[in-house]
Amino acid sequence: MVKNSTIIDSVISRDGTASQLIELLSNHLQNVTINTDYHNGMRMADCRGGNVSIHVTAAYSYTSYFEINDTTLTNVFVNHKK
């Protein structure tokens, strides 16, 4: 979990070998790419910022856990693929 932080010009990713949720809570995000897959998933709440790319990869019939709440972002790209 990353909480109450500023994340700039970064990539947030898990390697997919452990089932652990990427959690971003009360952060400022700027120029950030988030990569998650069906092993992990993502939860984002109360974040602000811009230029954020979120890439979610599912496998077979599984889908990733994906939740965004109370968040204000500009220039957002979300790519969900199987």
mmCIF file as gemmi writes it, N, C-alpha and C atoms, coordinates in Angstrom:
data_model
loop_
_atom_site.group_PDB
_atom_site.id
_atom_site.type_symbol
_atom_site.label_atom_id
_atom_site.label_alt_id
_atom_site.label_comp_id
_atom_site.label_asym_id
_atom_site.label_entity_id
_atom_site.label_seq_id
_atom_site.pdbx_PDB_ins_code
_atom_site.Cartn_x
_atom_site.Cartn_y
_atom_site.Cartn_z
_atom_site.occupancy
_atom_site.B_iso_or_equiv
_atom_site.pdbx_formal_charge
_atom_site.auth_seq_id
_atom_site.auth_asym_id
_atom_site.pdbx_PDB_model_num
ATOM 1 N N . MET Axp A 1 ? 0.835 -1.171 0 1 0 ? 1 A 1
ATOM 2 C CA . MET Axp A 1 ? 0 0 0 1 0 ? 1 A 1
ATOM 3 C C . MET Axp A 1 ? 0.883 1.239 0 1 0 ? 1 A 1
ATOM 4 N N . VAL Axp A 2 ? 0.506 2.21 -0.821 1 0 ? 2 A 1
ATOM 5 C CA . VAL Axp A 2 ? 1.166 3.504 -0.83 1 0 ? 2 A 1
ATOM 6 C C . VAL Axp A 2 ? 0.117 4.527 -0.414 1 0 ? 2 A 1
ATOM 7 N N . LYS Axp A 3 ? 0.415 5.306 0.624 1 0 ? 3 A 1
ATOM 8 C CA . LYS Axp A 3 ? -0.57 6.222 1.178 1 0 ? 3 A 1
ATOM 9 C C . LYS Axp A 3 ? 0.07 7.573 1.48 1 0 ? 3 A 1
ATOM 10 N N . ASN Axp A 4 ? -0.682 8.655 1.201 1 0 ? 4 A 1
ATOM 11 C CA . ASN Axp A 4 ? -0.261 10.025 1.512 1 0 ? 4 A 1
ATOM 12 C C . ASN Axp A 4 ? 1.109 10.357 0.921 1 0 ? 4 A 1
ATOM 13 N N . SER Axp A 5 ? 1.296 10.023 -0.354 1 0 ? 5 A 1
ATOM 14 C CA . SER Axp A 5 ? 2.587 10.244 -1.016 1 0 ? 5 A 1
ATOM 15 C C . SER Axp A 5 ? 2.409 11.016 -2.31 1 0 ? 5 A 1
ATOM 16 N N . THR Axp A 6 ? 3.511 11.528 -2.828 1 0 ? 6 A 1
ATOM 17 C CA . THR Axp A 6 ? 3.554 12.141 -4.145 1 0 ? 6 A 1
ATOM 18 C C . THR Axp A 6 ? 4.379 11.231 -5.028 1 0 ? 6 A 1
ATOM 19 N N . ILE Axp A 7 ? 3.781 10.805 -6.156 1 0 ? 7 A 1
ATOM 20 C CA . ILE Axp A 7 ? 4.457 9.891 -7.075 1 0 ? 7 A 1
ATOM 21 C C . ILE Axp A 7 ? 4.519 10.583 -8.434 1 0 ? 7 A 1
ATOM 22 N N . ILE Axp A 8 ? 5.727 10.845 -8.925 1 0 ? 8 A 1
ATOM 23 C CA . ILE Axp A 8 ? 5.929 11.602 -10.158 1 0 ? 8 A 1
ATOM 24 C C . ILE Axp A 8 ? 6.857 10.818 -11.085 1 0 ? 8 A 1
ATOM 25 N N . ASP Axp A 9 ? 6.516 10.803 -12.392 1 0 ? 9 A 1
ATOM 26 C CA . ASP Axp A 9 ? 7.349 10.163 -13.422 1 0 ? 9 A 1
ATOM 27 C C . ASP Axp A 9 ? 7.749 8.738 -13.01 1 0 ? 9 A 1
ATOM 28 N N . SER Axp A 10 ? 6.76 7.89 -12.724 1 0 ? 10 A 1
ATOM 29 C CA . SER Axp A 10 ? 7.045 6.564 -12.185 1 0 ? 10 A 1
ATOM 30 C C . SER Axp A 10 ? 6.172 5.482 -12.812 1 0 ? 10 A 1
ATOM 31 N N . VAL Axp A 11 ? 6.609 4.24 -12.634 1 0 ? 11 A 1
ATOM 32 C CA . VAL Axp A 11 ? 5.834 3.059 -13.01 1 0 ? 11 A 1
ATOM 33 C C . VAL Axp A 11 ? 5.565 2.277 -11.736 1 0 ? 11 A 1
ATOM 34 N N . ILE Axp A 12 ? 4.299 1.911 -11.534 1 0 ? 12 A 1
ATOM 35 C CA . ILE Axp A 12 ? 3.91 1.084 -10.394 1 0 ? 12 A 1
ATOM 36 C C . ILE Axp A 12 ? 3.468 -0.252 -10.963 1 0 ? 12 A 1
ATOM 37 N N . SER Axp A 13 ? 4.081 -1.337 -10.51 1 0 ? 13 A 1
ATOM 38 C CA . SER Axp A 13 ? 3.827 -2.637 -11.117 1 0 ? 13 A 1
ATOM 39 C C . SER Axp A 13 ? 4.108 -3.756 -10.127 1 0 ? 13 A 1
ATOM 40 N N . ARG Axp A 14 ? 3.456 -4.906 -10.355 1 0 ? 14 A 1
ATOM 41 C CA . ARG Axp A 14 ? 3.755 -6.136 -9.616 1 0 ? 14 A 1
ATOM 42 C C . ARG Axp A 14 ? 4.186 -7.158 -10.65 1 0 ? 14 A 1
ATOM 43 N N . ASP Axp A 15 ? 4.958 -8.133 -10.24 1 0 ? 15 A 1
ATOM 44 C CA . ASP Axp A 15 ? 5.458 -9.116 -11.195 1 0 ? 15 A 1
ATOM 45 C C . ASP Axp A 15 ? 4.486 -10.252 -11.471 1 0 ? 15 A 1
ATOM 46 N N . GLY Axp A 16 ? 3.358 -10.303 -10.788 1 0 ? 16 A 1
ATOM 47 C CA . GLY Axp A 16 ? 2.346 -11.301 -11.07 1 0 ? 16 A 1
ATOM 48 C C . GLY Axp A 16 ? 2.554 -12.634 -10.387 1 0 ? 16 A 1
ATOM 49 N N . THR Axp A 17 ? 3.603 -12.77 -9.589 1 0 ? 17 A 1
ATOM 50 C CA . THR Axp A 17 ? 3.836 -14.058 -8.939 1 0 ? 17 A 1
ATOM 51 C C . THR Axp A 17 ? 3.144 -14.161 -7.582 1 0 ? 17 A 1
ATOM 52 N N . ALA Axp A 18 ? 2.722 -13.048 -7.03 1 0 ? 18 A 1
ATOM 53 C CA . ALA Axp A 18 ? 2.04 -13.068 -5.736 1 0 ? 18 A 1
ATOM 54 C C . ALA Axp A 18 ? 0.705 -12.35 -5.87 1 0 ? 18 A 1
ATOM 55 N N . SER Axp A 19 ? -0.308 -12.9 -5.261 1 0 ? 19 A 1
ATOM 56 C CA . SER Axp A 19 ? -1.628 -12.269 -5.315 1 0 ? 19 A 1
ATOM 57 C C . SER Axp A 19 ? -1.696 -11.176 -4.264 1 0 ? 19 A 1
ATOM 58 N N . GLN Axp A 20 ? -1.278 -10.005 -4.663 1 0 ? 20 A 1
ATOM 59 C CA . GLN Axp A 20 ? -1.275 -8.885 -3.734 1 0 ? 20 A 1
ATOM 60 C C . GLN Axp A 20 ? -1.782 -7.643 -4.456 1 0 ? 20 A 1
ATOM 61 N N . LEU Axp A 21 ? -2.783 -7.031 -3.89 1 0 ? 21 A 1
ATOM 62 C CA . LEU Axp A 21 ? -3.44 -5.875 -4.449 1 0 ? 21 A 1
ATOM 63 C C . LEU Axp A 21 ? -2.51 -4.663 -4.462 1 0 ? 21 A 1
ATOM 64 N N . ILE Axp A 22 ? -2.507 -3.905 -5.56 1 0 ? 22 A 1
ATOM 65 C CA . ILE Axp A 22 ? -1.831 -2.611 -5.594 1 0 ? 22 A 1
ATOM 66 C C . ILE Axp A 22 ? -2.815 -1.609 -5.007 1 0 ? 22 A 1
ATOM 67 N N . GLU Axp A 23 ? -2.458 -0.986 -3.893 1 0 ? 23 A 1
ATOM 68 C CA . GLU Axp A 23 ? -3.338 -0.019 -3.25 1 0 ? 23 A 1
ATOM 69 C C . GLU Axp A 23 ? -2.685 1.352 -3.228 1 0 ? 23 A 1
ATOM 70 N N . LEU Axp A 24 ? -3.39 2.327 -3.768 1 0 ? 24 A 1
ATOM 71 C CA . LEU Axp A 24 ? -2.937 3.713 -3.786 1 0 ? 24 A 1
ATOM 72 C C . LEU Axp A 24 ? -4.003 4.543 -3.078 1 0 ? 24 A 1
ATOM 73 N N . LEU Axp A 25 ? -3.673 5.077 -1.91 1 0 ? 25 A 1
ATOM 74 C CA . LEU Axp A 25 ? -4.65 5.776 -1.085 1 0 ? 25 A 1
ATOM 75 C C . LEU Axp A 25 ? -4.153 7.177 -0.745 1 0 ? 25 A 1
ATOM 76 N N . SER Axp A 26 ? -4.94 8.187 -1.09 1 0 ? 26 A 1
ATOM 77 C CA . SER Axp A 26 ? -4.641 9.59 -0.76 1 0 ? 26 A 1
ATOM 78 C C . SER Axp A 26 ? -3.292 10.04 -1.292 1 0 ? 26 A 1
ATOM 79 N N . ASN Axp A 27 ? -3.041 9.774 -2.588 1 0 ? 27 A 1
ATOM 80 C CA . ASN Axp A 27 ? -1.768 10.139 -3.209 1 0 ? 27 A 1
ATOM 81 C C . ASN Axp A 27 ? -1.961 11.202 -4.281 1 0 ? 27 A 1
ATOM 82 N N . HIS Axp A 28 ? -0.882 11.904 -4.588 1 0 ? 28 A 1
ATOM 83 C CA . HIS Axp A 28 ? -0.821 12.778 -5.758 1 0 ? 28 A 1
ATOM 84 C C . HIS Axp A 28 ? -0.008 12.028 -6.813 1 0 ? 28 A 1
ATOM 85 N N . LEU Axp A 29 ? -0.616 11.798 -7.985 1 0 ? 29 A 1
ATOM 86 C CA . LEU Axp A 29 ? 0.033 11.054 -9.069 1 0 ? 29 A 1
ATOM 87 C C . LEU Axp A 29 ? 0.239 11.978 -10.26 1 0 ? 29 A 1
ATOM 88 N N . GLN Axp A 30 ? 1.434 12.014 -10.815 1 0 ? 30 A 1
ATOM 89 C CA . GLN Axp A 30 ? 1.715 12.832 -11.995 1 0 ? 30 A 1
ATOM 90 C C . GLN Axp A 30 ? 2.653 12.062 -12.911 1 0 ? 30 A 1
ATOM 91 N N . ASN Axp A 31 ? 2.225 11.842 -14.173 1 0 ? 31 A 1
ATOM 92 C CA . ASN Axp A 31 ? 3.007 11.072 -15.149 1 0 ? 31 A 1
ATOM 93 C C . ASN Axp A 31 ? 3.33 9.678 -14.612 1 0 ? 31 A 1
ATOM 94 N N . VAL Axp A 32 ? 2.284 8.933 -14.289 1 0 ? 32 A 1
ATOM 95 C CA . VAL Axp A 32 ? 2.43 7.615 -13.662 1 0 ? 32 A 1
ATOM 96 C C . VAL Axp A 32 ? 1.782 6.547 -14.541 1 0 ? 32 A 1
ATOM 97 N N . THR Axp A 33 ? 2.464 5.414 -14.677 1 0 ? 33 A 1
ATOM 98 C CA . THR Axp A 33 ? 1.909 4.235 -15.332 1 0 ? 33 A 1
ATOM 99 C C . THR Axp A 33 ? 1.723 3.162 -14.284 1 0 ? 33 A 1
ATOM 100 N N . ILE Axp A 34 ? 0.521 2.563 -14.271 1 0 ? 34 A 1
ATOM 101 C CA . ILE Axp A 34 ? 0.21 1.496 -13.327 1 0 ? 34 A 1
ATOM 102 C C . ILE Axp A 34 ? -0.06 0.238 -14.134 1 0 ? 34 A 1
ATOM 103 N N . ASN Axp A 35 ? 0.685 -0.825 -13.858 1 0 ? 35 A 1
ATOM 104 C CA . ASN Axp A 35 ? 0.506 -2.122 -14.529 1 0 ? 35 A 1
ATOM 105 C C . ASN Axp A 35 ? 0.032 -3.133 -13.501 1 0 ? 35 A 1
ATOM 106 N N . THR Axp A 36 ? -1.09 -3.782 -13.792 1 0 ? 36 A 1
ATOM 107 C CA . THR Axp A 36 ? -1.588 -4.825 -12.899 1 0 ? 36 A 1
ATOM 108 C C . THR Axp A 36 ? -2.146 -5.97 -13.727 1 0 ? 36 A 1
ATOM 109 N N . ASP Axp A 37 ? -2.213 -7.144 -13.127 1 0 ? 37 A 1
ATOM 110 C CA . ASP Axp A 37 ? -2.75 -8.284 -13.856 1 0 ? 37 A 1
ATOM 111 C C . ASP Axp A 37 ? -3.736 -9.053 -12.986 1 0 ? 37 A 1
ATOM 112 N N . TYR Axp A 38 ? -4.206 -10.179 -13.484 1 0 ? 38 A 1
ATOM 113 C CA . TYR Axp A 38 ? -5.256 -10.922 -12.8 1 0 ? 38 A 1
ATOM 114 C C . TYR Axp A 38 ? -4.814 -11.496 -11.459 1 0 ? 38 A 1
ATOM 115 N N . HIS Axp A 39 ? -3.512 -11.607 -11.22 1 0 ? 39 A 1
ATOM 116 C CA . HIS Axp A 39 ? -3.025 -12.075 -9.927 1 0 ? 39 A 1
ATOM 117 C C . HIS Axp A 39 ? -3.199 -11.016 -8.851 1 0 ? 39 A 1
ATOM 118 N N . ASN Axp A 40 ? -3.108 -9.758 -9.246 1 0 ? 40 A 1
ATOM 119 C CA . ASN Axp A 40 ? -2.984 -8.685 -8.272 1 0 ? 40 A 1
ATOM 120 C C . ASN Axp A 40 ? -4.203 -7.771 -8.18 1 0 ? 40 A 1
ATOM 121 N N . GLY Axp A 41 ? -4.511 -7.053 -9.222 1 0 ? 41 A 1
ATOM 122 C CA . GLY Axp A 41 ? -5.593 -6.082 -9.17 1 0 ? 41 A 1
ATOM 123 C C . GLY Axp A 41 ? -5.125 -4.758 -8.578 1 0 ? 41 A 1
ATOM 124 N N . MET Axp A 42 ? -6.052 -3.785 -8.542 1 0 ? 42 A 1
ATOM 125 C CA . MET Axp A 42 ? -5.703 -2.445 -8.104 1 0 ? 42 A 1
ATOM 126 C C . MET Axp A 42 ? -6.863 -1.799 -7.375 1 0 ? 42 A 1
ATOM 127 N N . ARG Axp A 43 ? -6.551 -1.041 -6.345 1 0 ? 43 A 1
ATOM 128 C CA . ARG Axp A 43 ? -7.522 -0.216 -5.645 1 0 ? 43 A 1
ATOM 129 C C . ARG Axp A 43 ? -6.923 1.165 -5.496 1 0 ? 43 A 1
ATOM 130 N N . MET Axp A 44 ? -7.67 2.186 -5.928 1 0 ? 44 A 1
ATOM 131 C CA . MET Axp A 44 ? -7.225 3.57 -5.819 1 0 ? 44 A 1
ATOM 132 C C . MET Axp A 44 ? -8.342 4.366 -5.159 1 0 ? 44 A 1
ATOM 133 N N . ALA Axp A 45 ? -8.003 5.158 -4.144 1 0 ? 45 A 1
ATOM 134 C CA . ALA Axp A 45 ? -8.999 5.972 -3.475 1 0 ? 45 A 1
ATOM 135 C C . ALA Axp A 45 ? -8.396 7.307 -3.056 1 0 ? 45 A 1
ATOM 136 N N . ASP Axp A 46 ? -9.179 8.365 -3.228 1 0 ? 46 A 1
ATOM 137 C CA . ASP Axp A 46 ? -8.808 9.713 -2.791 1 0 ? 46 A 1
ATOM 138 C C . ASP Axp A 46 ? -7.467 10.173 -3.358 1 0 ? 46 A 1
ATOM 139 N N . CYS Axp A 47 ? -7.24 9.897 -4.655 1 0 ? 47 A 1
ATOM 140 C CA . CYS Axp A 47 ? -6.006 10.329 -5.32 1 0 ? 47 A 1
ATOM 141 C C . CYS Axp A 47 ? -6.291 11.511 -6.232 1 0 ? 47 A 1
ATOM 142 N N . ARG Axp A 48 ? -5.267 12.292 -6.523 1 0 ? 48 A 1
ATOM 143 C CA . ARG Axp A 48 ? -5.359 13.46 -7.394 1 0 ? 48 A 1
ATOM 144 C C . ARG Axp A 48 ? -4.158 13.448 -8.332 1 0 ? 48 A 1
ATOM 145 N N . GLY Axp A 49 ? -4.276 14.184 -9.458 1 0 ? 49 A 1
ATOM 146 C CA . GLY Axp A 49 ? -3.136 14.32 -10.351 1 0 ? 49 A 1
ATOM 147 C C . GLY Axp A 49 ? -3.522 14.217 -11.804 1 0 ? 49 A 1
ATOM 148 N N . GLY Axp A 50 ? -2.541 13.857 -12.645 1 0 ? 50 A 1
ATOM 149 C CA . GLY Axp A 50 ? -2.792 13.793 -14.07 1 0 ? 50 A 1
ATOM 150 C C . GLY Axp A 50 ? -1.758 12.979 -14.816 1 0 ? 50 A 1
ATOM 151 N N . ASN Axp A 51 ? -2.082 12.74 -16.093 1 0 ? 51 A 1
ATOM 152 C CA . ASN Axp A 51 ? -1.243 11.934 -16.977 1 0 ? 51 A 1
ATOM 153 C C . ASN Axp A 51 ? -0.973 10.557 -16.367 1 0 ? 51 A 1
ATOM 154 N N . VAL Axp A 52 ? -2.058 9.821 -16.167 1 0 ? 52 A 1
ATOM 155 C CA . VAL Axp A 52 ? -1.988 8.499 -15.543 1 0 ? 52 A 1
ATOM 156 C C . VAL Axp A 52 ? -2.465 7.454 -16.54 1 0 ? 52 A 1
ATOM 157 N N . SER Axp A 53 ? -1.666 6.401 -16.743 1 0 ? 53 A 1
ATOM 158 C CA . SER Axp A 53 ? -2.036 5.269 -17.598 1 0 ? 53 A 1
ATOM 159 C C . SER Axp A 53 ? -2.194 4.045 -16.716 1 0 ? 53 A 1
ATOM 160 N N . ILE Axp A 54 ? -3.319 3.352 -16.883 1 0 ? 54 A 1
ATOM 161 C CA . ILE Axp A 54 ? -3.583 2.152 -16.104 1 0 ? 54 A 1
ATOM 162 C C . ILE Axp A 54 ? -3.764 0.995 -17.075 1 0 ? 54 A 1
ATOM 163 N N . HIS Axp A 55 ? -2.941 -0.033 -16.94 1 0 ? 55 A 1
ATOM 164 C CA . HIS Axp A 55 ? -2.988 -1.206 -17.81 1 0 ? 55 A 1
ATOM 165 C C . HIS Axp A 55 ? -3.368 -2.418 -16.963 1 0 ? 55 A 1
ATOM 166 N N . VAL Axp A 56 ? -4.52 -3.004 -17.281 1 0 ? 56 A 1
ATOM 167 C CA . VAL Axp A 56 ? -5.036 -4.151 -16.544 1 0 ? 56 A 1
ATOM 168 C C . VAL Axp A 56 ? -5.055 -5.344 -17.487 1 0 ? 56 A 1
ATOM 169 N N . THR Axp A 57 ? -4.372 -6.425 -17.122 1 0 ? 57 A 1
ATOM 170 C CA . THR Axp A 57 ? -4.335 -7.617 -17.958 1 0 ? 57 A 1
ATOM 171 C C . THR Axp A 57 ? -5.051 -8.753 -17.248 1 0 ? 57 A 1
ATOM 172 N N . ALA Axp A 58 ? -6.065 -9.293 -17.909 1 0 ? 58 A 1
ATOM 173 C CA . ALA Axp A 58 ? -6.787 -10.459 -17.386 1 0 ? 58 A 1
ATOM 174 C C . ALA Axp A 58 ? -6.289 -11.695 -18.12 1 0 ? 58 A 1
ATOM 175 N N . ALA Axp A 59 ? -6.58 -12.855 -17.581 1 0 ? 59 A 1
ATOM 176 C CA . ALA Axp A 59 ? -6.177 -14.102 -18.238 1 0 ? 59 A 1
ATOM 177 C C . ALA Axp A 59 ? -7.338 -15.082 -18.195 1 0 ? 59 A 1
ATOM 178 N N . TYR Axp A 60 ? -7.527 -15.773 -19.296 1 0 ? 60 A 1
ATOM 179 C CA . TYR Axp A 60 ? -8.576 -16.779 -19.391 1 0 ? 60 A 1
ATOM 180 C C . TYR Axp A 60 ? -9.915 -16.153 -19.009 1 0 ? 60 A 1
ATOM 181 N N . SER Axp A 61 ? -10.619 -16.732 -18.062 1 0 ? 61 A 1
ATOM 182 C CA . SER Axp A 61 ? -11.908 -16.167 -17.661 1 0 ? 61 A 1
ATOM 183 C C . SER Axp A 61 ? -11.781 -15.307 -16.401 1 0 ? 61 A 1
ATOM 184 N N . TYR Axp A 62 ? -10.563 -15.148 -15.91 1 0 ? 62 A 1
ATOM 185 C CA . TYR Axp A 62 ? -10.357 -14.35 -14.705 1 0 ? 62 A 1
ATOM 186 C C . TYR Axp A 62 ? -10.316 -12.873 -15.061 1 0 ? 62 A 1
ATOM 187 N N . THR Axp A 63 ? -10.765 -12.042 -14.141 1 0 ? 63 A 1
ATOM 188 C CA . THR Axp A 63 ? -10.619 -10.606 -14.307 1 0 ? 63 A 1
ATOM 189 C C . THR Axp A 63 ? -9.948 -10.046 -13.065 1 0 ? 63 A 1
ATOM 190 N N . SER Axp A 64 ? -9.241 -8.979 -13.249 1 0 ? 64 A 1
ATOM 191 C CA . SER Axp A 64 ? -8.564 -8.342 -12.132 1 0 ? 64 A 1
ATOM 192 C C . SER Axp A 64 ? -9.552 -7.572 -11.278 1 0 ? 64 A 1
ATOM 193 N N . TYR Axp A 65 ? -9.242 -7.485 -9.99 1 0 ? 65 A 1
ATOM 194 C CA . TYR Axp A 65 ? -9.978 -6.6 -9.102 1 0 ? 65 A 1
ATOM 195 C C . TYR Axp A 65 ? -9.582 -5.183 -9.482 1 0 ? 65 A 1
ATOM 196 N N . PHE Axp A 66 ? -10.551 -4.313 -9.711 1 0 ? 66 A 1
ATOM 197 C CA . PHE Axp A 66 ? -10.256 -2.97 -10.185 1 0 ? 66 A 1
ATOM 198 C C . PHE Axp A 66 ? -11.254 -2.018 -9.55 1 0 ? 66 A 1
ATOM 199 N N . GLU Axp A 67 ? -10.77 -1.101 -8.715 1 0 ? 67 A 1
ATOM 200 C CA . GLU Axp A 67 ? -11.655 -0.177 -8.008 1 0 ? 67 A 1
ATOM 201 C C . GLU Axp A 67 ? -11.005 1.198 -7.95 1 0 ? 67 A 1
ATOM 202 N N . ILE Axp A 68 ? -11.774 2.223 -8.314 1 0 ? 68 A 1
ATOM 203 C CA . ILE Axp A 68 ? -11.331 3.608 -8.178 1 0 ? 68 A 1
ATOM 204 C C . ILE Axp A 68 ? -12.466 4.371 -7.496 1 0 ? 68 A 1
ATOM 205 N N . ASN Axp A 69 ? -12.17 5.017 -6.365 1 0 ? 69 A 1
ATOM 206 C CA . ASN Axp A 69 ? -13.165 5.771 -5.602 1 0 ? 69 A 1
ATOM 207 C C . ASN Axp A 69 ? -12.647 7.156 -5.235 1 0 ? 69 A 1
ATOM 208 N N . ASP Axp A 70 ? -13.542 8.144 -5.233 1 0 ? 70 A 1
ATOM 209 C CA . ASP Axp A 70 ? -13.246 9.493 -4.745 1 0 ? 70 A 1
ATOM 210 C C . ASP Axp A 70 ? -11.911 10.027 -5.273 1 0 ? 70 A 1
ATOM 211 N N . THR Axp A 71 ? -11.678 9.851 -6.562 1 0 ? 71 A 1
ATOM 212 C CA . THR Axp A 71 ? -10.407 10.208 -7.189 1 0 ? 71 A 1
ATOM 213 C C . THR Axp A 71 ? -10.649 11.203 -8.316 1 0 ? 71 A 1
ATOM 214 N N . THR Axp A 72 ? -9.783 12.21 -8.427 1 0 ? 72 A 1
ATOM 215 C CA . THR Axp A 72 ? -9.861 13.192 -9.505 1 0 ? 72 A 1
ATOM 216 C C . THR Axp A 72 ? -8.539 13.185 -10.264 1 0 ? 72 A 1
ATOM 217 N N . LEU Axp A 73 ? -8.573 12.695 -11.504 1 0 ? 73 A 1
ATOM 218 C CA . LEU Axp A 73 ? -7.387 12.632 -12.356 1 0 ? 73 A 1
ATOM 219 C C . LEU Axp A 73 ? -7.717 13.253 -13.709 1 0 ? 73 A 1
ATOM 220 N N . THR Axp A 74 ? -6.747 13.874 -14.347 1 0 ? 74 A 1
ATOM 221 C CA . THR Axp A 74 ? -6.905 14.377 -15.707 1 0 ? 74 A 1
ATOM 222 C C . THR Axp A 74 ? -5.974 13.592 -16.625 1 0 ? 74 A 1
ATOM 223 N N . ASN Axp A 75 ? -6.322 13.545 -17.916 1 0 ? 75 A 1
ATOM 224 C CA . ASN Axp A 75 ? -5.534 12.796 -18.899 1 0 ? 75 A 1
ATOM 225 C C . ASN Axp A 75 ? -5.286 11.369 -18.437 1 0 ? 75 A 1
ATOM 226 N N . VAL Axp A 76 ? -6.352 10.6 -18.339 1 0 ? 76 A 1
ATOM 227 C CA . VAL Axp A 76 ? -6.279 9.22 -17.872 1 0 ? 76 A 1
ATOM 228 C C . VAL Axp A 76 ? -6.511 8.28 -19.044 1 0 ? 76 A 1
ATOM 229 N N . PHE Axp A 77 ? -5.694 7.236 -19.139 1 0 ? 77 A 1
ATOM 230 C CA . PHE Axp A 77 ? -5.846 6.183 -20.14 1 0 ? 77 A 1
ATOM 231 C C . PHE Axp A 77 ? -5.971 4.858 -19.399 1 0 ? 77 A 1
ATOM 232 N N . VAL Axp A 78 ? -7.054 4.116 -19.667 1 0 ? 78 A 1
ATOM 233 C CA . VAL Axp A 78 ? -7.24 2.802 -19.065 1 0 ? 78 A 1
ATOM 234 C C . VAL Axp A 78 ? -7.307 1.775 -20.181 1 0 ? 78 A 1
ATOM 235 N N . ASN Axp A 79 ? -6.459 0.764 -20.084 1 0 ? 79 A 1
ATOM 236 C CA . ASN Axp A 79 ? -6.409 -0.307 -21.081 1 0 ? 79 A 1
ATOM 237 C C . ASN Axp A 79 ? -6.648 -1.625 -20.359 1 0 ? 79 A 1
ATOM 238 N N . HIS Axp A 80 ? -7.779 -2.26 -20.665 1 0 ? 80 A 1
ATOM 239 C CA . HIS Axp A 80 ? -8.1 -3.572 -20.082 1 0 ? 80 A 1
ATOM 240 C C . HIS Axp A 80 ? -8.046 -4.591 -21.205 1 0 ? 80 A 1
ATOM 241 N N . LYS Axp A 81 ? -7.184 -5.586 -21.077 1 0 ? 81 A 1
ATOM 242 C CA . LYS Axp A 81 ? -7.06 -6.568 -22.152 1 0 ? 81 A 1
ATOM 243 C C . LYS Axp A 81 ? -6.982 -7.971 -21.583 1 0 ? 81 A 1
ATOM 244 N N . LYS Axp A 82 ? -7.393 -8.929 -22.418 1 0 ? 82 A 1
ATOM 245 C CA . LYS Axp A 82 ? -7.297 -10.343 -22.059 1 0 ? 82 A 1
ATOM 246 C C . LYS Axp A 82 ? -6.12 -10.953 -22.771 1 0 ? 82 A 1
